[in-house]
Amino acid sequence: MEIKMEERVYAIKMQTPLDIKHGIIRVKMEQNEIRGFLDVLNHSEPFYGNINPEGYCEFTGRIITLMRTIEYQASGKMDADQIFLTIYGERNVFQVTGVVCSRESEKQRG
């Protein structure tokens, strides 16, 4: 039996206390496991977690800012077109929304 790995790249907007930050989430899904990178605030940091067949996910990672490193837990839903997440940090909660982007638009964001 072949195990299929699915990969997606989302262009995201993350609402922070100061303003909206733009970035990329690169996701690899295999069975019920999810991993990838959150590229935001000029840093790319890995995350790891779980996803169910309906696209509901939970994962952990970190965000590096100019002032500190934020360890977080995220939960939400992703599908072939879009992503909606809530990121729970030590002091703040961040809402993330995004859409799947093509490889060409990802290269242009660079």
Secondary structure, 3 states (H helix, E strand, C coil): CCCCEEEEEEEEEEECCCCEEEEEEEEEEECCEEEEEEEECCEEEEEEEEECCCCEEEEEEEEECCCCEEEEEEEEEECCCEEEEEEECCCCEEEEEEEECCHHHHHHHC
